Amino acid sequence: MLSANLSAIFYLISGVLFILALRGLSSPETSRQGNFFGILGMIIAITVTFLSIGNFSIGFVVVLIFLLIGGLIGAFIAYKIPMTAMPELVAGFHSLVGLAAVFVAIAAFLNPEAFNLGSPGNIKLGSLIEMSIGAAVGAITFSGSIIAFLKLQGIMSGSPITFKGQHPLNALILISIIVLTYLLCSTQSSNLFWILLTVSFLIGFLLIIPIGGADMPVVISMLNSYSGWAAAGIGFTLENTALIITGALVGSSGAILSYIMCKGMNRSFFNVILGGFGATEQSSSSQNKEQKPVKSGNADDAAFLMKNASSVIIVPGYGMAVAQAQHALREMVDTLKKNDINVSYAIHPVAGRMPGHMNVLLAEANVPYDEVFELEEINNDFANADVAFVIGANDVTNPVAKTDPQSPIYGMPVLDVEKCKSVLFVKRSLSPGYAGIDNDLFYKENTLMLFADAKKMTEDITKNL
Amino acid sequence: MEIDPFIFRLSIFILSIFIGYYVVWSVTPSLHTPLMSVTNAISSVIIVGAIIAGLAGNPDSVFNISSTFGFLAISLAAINIFGGFLVTQRMLAMYKKKKKEK
């Protein structure tokens, strides 16, 4: 059996390894090593826990069995999941962390002796507060992530669900969570503990339903952050350094990602959380939709334009992920490169359904990461490029964000696609994007619309090159 | 007067938030998706609590209510640990540099 001090040291080591795991992600070269540090940290934490309890009876076997079942399921999912389904997978994983936190809190509440927290009905006050916070945040993470998962998976409609009195109701529930926590701590009543959990599950559900599909990058990052705070809450209860460090790391990581995503849309965090975006503006844009002339073309025209270009910038968006066009796109780019045409990729921070979504898809299609650029890095290059190839993106290229203060997306950083000599727009129809507004780019002189499925169009262009 | 050990844990927590802040800002935006999947995996270190709960039952009744919740939490966290690290590895293996022109 490991002494308490020695195991605390080991937990600290695994906490440090987790920090190194995140540190490794500062560049693709060091990232694989970082992941290894993370795995090592996890192995140390689990081994130390077994050794410090020192109970290798029948219970140990059962624990191993459950560990193995979960591990096999996890490994199976990890190998089978297509890269386009990454947002759903991450949302699903968040819900599991949340539920695990809830279960650990329940176990600790029912059997506090096992965790040295006192006896049932007489749990140390500090531990009870920490436990309630961990359980409540865990429950919110769970139900919120389930909704995010259903929306991303398309099982539930991606459009915001709003109803009258939504915000007062949510505020009321949040206040009731605080009151319940207070009452729980003063009475130690197990009924209150169950009510607290139920109410937390409910608020997680209500918080996410009004948020629309394209705001999912913010939601996923936010739930990432919550899962961290839940872990930290449980870490305090268990007096476990590894858990406290990890919870803080994950919590701040998710918070930073949400901030980056909000900035990418020029919207405040509260604006996103309160939800309903994109539902109201749709009506106004359909009114003033006079028939404007649009130039549309086919794969032949597009191939001709690109063949005569010397530099092409590709702007991928969520539509590319939906059409699974990343491989076809890379083949097209390969053909272009054979013709000595310079090709680079421009990624908007909120392209796709989660942070970095486009980068992963391009990496999957074997696009070298040093050809892929972020908005700030590449935005000046559009003026010197011959062709911008917009595939599955819309709002992030809309020049209205720079010119029209009335527009709901005014102030949002956009890719300066219109500065290119010509713009090719692969899209299925002229329908507005997520923000519900028309894109002026469609009607510009130098824009050629290619109405087709992204994958099919890219393949056709390749044939014509 | 002695300092409550809680204060030390709180110190660790606050300092870790700052470490997290600086470390995550240095993560390159193209790796934000792997960042999310790896944070998922490491936050499942909550399995430590699940194992304690699972092993707390006495040998006569391995499956009391508390330890059953522990066992379930072990499986959930294990899905995340294995799934999270493996899928991160799978993604990171795809990030390649441009091949040198021959």
Interface residues (C-beta under 8 A of the other chain):
Chain A: Y11 S14 G15 F18 I19 A21 L22 R23 L25 S26 S27 P28 S31 R32 G34 N35 G38 I39 G41 M42 A45 I46 T49 F50 I53 N55 S57 I58 G59 F60 V62 V63 F66 L67 L68 I69 G70 G71 L72 I73 G74 A75 I77 A78 Y79 I81 M83 M86 L89 V90 F93 H94 L96 V97 L99 A100 A101 F103 V104 I106 A107 A108 L110 N111 E113 A114 F115 G126 I220 S221 N224 S227 G228 A231 A232 I234 G235 F236 T237 L238 E239 N240 T241 A242 L243 I244 I245 T246 G247 A248 L249 V250 G251 S252 S253 G254 I256 L257 I260 I347 P349 M354 P355 G356 H357 N359 V360 A363 E364 N366 P368 Y369 D370 E371 V372 E374
Chain B: P5 F6 R9 I12 F13 I14 S16 I17 I19 G20 Y21 V23 V24 W25 S26 V27 T28 P29 S30 L31 H32 T33 P34 L35 M36 S37 V38 T39 N40 A41 I42 S43 S44 V45 I46 I47 V48 G49 A50 I51 I52 A53 G54 L55 A56 G57 P59 V62 F63 N64 I65 S66 S67 F69 G70 F71 L72 A73 I74 S75 L76 A77 A78 I79 N80 I81 F82 G83 G84 F85 L86 V87 T88 Q89 R90 M91 L92 A93 M94 Y95 K96 K97 K98 K99
